[in-house]
Amino acid sequence: MSITKIDSVHNYYLIYASKDGNIYKIVSQKVQKSEYVKKIAMGGKYRFEVFPVIDKSSGFAPSNYLDVKCLAFTDSTKICIEEGCLPNLYYSNDIEGLYTNK
């Protein structure tokens, strides 16, 4: 995955990563200190394993996840799915804040 944009909203980083012509919007909670040592950089290439936040196989998903436009992560933080990105939000166990173990 190649990092195309890094943004933040409240206590979350939004990491936009491109792979095979698709843009993934990866959500990562901000942390004070990470055990991971490699800082994620714009234009950097990484081998993140990403998972959808809305996962039909978990049984905890709307009947039509394409109808979901935004997700509430806390009372004050709502993160929206954007046009041009895959129709979901993603997370990775390989990322803590803006640091990675990959």
C-alpha positions as CSV (number, residue, x, y, z in Angstrom):
1,M,0.0,0.0,0.0
2,S,1.2,3.5,-0.8
3,I,0.2,6.4,1.5
4,T,-1.5,9.1,-0.5
5,K,-2.8,11.4,2.3
6,I,-2.7,11.7,6.1
7,D,-5.3,13.7,8.0
8,S,-6.8,13.8,11.4
9,V,-10.1,14.4,13.2
10,H,-10.3,14.8,16.9
11,N,-8.4,11.7,18.4
12,Y,-8.1,9.8,15.2
13,Y,-5.7,9.7,12.2
14,L,-7.1,9.1,8.8
15,I,-4.6,7.4,6.6
16,Y,-5.4,7.1,2.9
17,A,-3.6,4.2,1.2
18,S,-3.7,3.1,-2.4
19,K,-3.5,-0.5,-3.5
20,D,-4.4,-2.0,-6.9
21,G,-6.2,1.2,-7.9
22,N,-8.3,1.3,-4.8
23,I,-8.1,3.9,-2.0
24,Y,-8.5,2.6,1.5
25,K,-9.4,5.1,4.3
26,I,-7.7,3.6,7.4
27,V,-8.7,4.9,10.8
28,S,-6.1,4.9,13.6
29,Q,-6.6,6.2,17.1
30,K,-4.0,8.7,18.2
31,V,-1.7,7.4,20.9
32,Q,0.8,9.2,23.2
33,K,3.4,6.5,22.8
34,S,3.6,3.5,20.5
35,E,5.6,0.3,20.7
36,Y,5.9,0.4,17.0
37,V,9.0,2.3,15.9
38,K,8.5,3.0,12.1
39,K,6.6,6.3,11.5
40,I,4.2,6.3,8.6
41,A,5.1,8.8,5.9
42,M,3.4,10.3,2.9
43,G,4.4,8.4,-0.2
44,G,5.7,5.5,1.9
45,K,4.9,2.0,0.9
46,Y,3.8,-0.5,3.5
47,R,2.4,-4.0,3.8
48,F,-0.5,-3.3,6.0
49,E,-3.2,-6.0,6.5
50,V,-6.4,-4.0,6.6
51,F,-9.9,-5.1,7.8
52,P,-13.2,-3.4,7.2
53,V,-14.8,-1.6,10.2
54,I,-18.2,-2.7,8.8
55,D,-17.9,-6.4,8.4
56,K,-20.9,-8.4,7.2
57,S,-19.4,-11.7,8.4
58,S,-19.3,-10.6,12.0
59,G,-23.1,-10.4,12.1
60,F,-22.8,-6.9,13.5
61,A,-23.5,-4.9,10.3
62,P,-26.3,-3.1,8.6
63,S,-28.3,-5.1,6.1
64,N,-27.0,-2.8,3.4
65,Y,-23.6,-1.3,4.4
66,L,-23.7,0.9,1.3
67,D,-26.4,3.0,3.0
68,V,-24.0,3.9,5.8
69,K,-22.3,7.2,5.2
70,C,-20.6,7.9,8.5
71,L,-19.7,6.1,11.7
72,A,-19.6,7.4,15.2
73,F,-16.3,6.5,16.9
74,T,-17.0,8.6,20.0
75,D,-19.7,11.0,21.0
76,S,-17.8,13.8,19.4
77,T,-16.1,12.0,16.5
78,K,-17.9,11.0,13.4
79,I,-15.9,9.7,10.4
80,C,-17.5,9.5,7.0
81,I,-16.9,7.3,4.0
82,E,-15.8,9.4,1.0
83,E,-16.4,9.3,-2.7
84,G,-13.3,8.0,-4.4
85,C,-12.5,5.6,-1.6
86,L,-13.7,2.1,-1.1
87,P,-17.2,2.1,0.4
88,N,-16.1,1.3,4.0
89,L,-13.7,2.4,6.6
90,Y,-10.7,0.2,7.5
91,Y,-8.4,-0.5,10.4
92,S,-5.1,-2.3,10.8
93,N,-3.5,-4.2,13.7
94,D,-0.2,-3.1,12.0
95,I,-0.8,0.5,12.9
96,E,-0.7,2.5,16.2
97,G,-1.3,6.2,15.8
98,L,1.0,7.1,13.0
99,Y,3.5,4.3,13.6
100,T,3.7,0.8,12.1
101,N,5.4,-2.5,12.8
102,K,5.7,-3.3,9.0
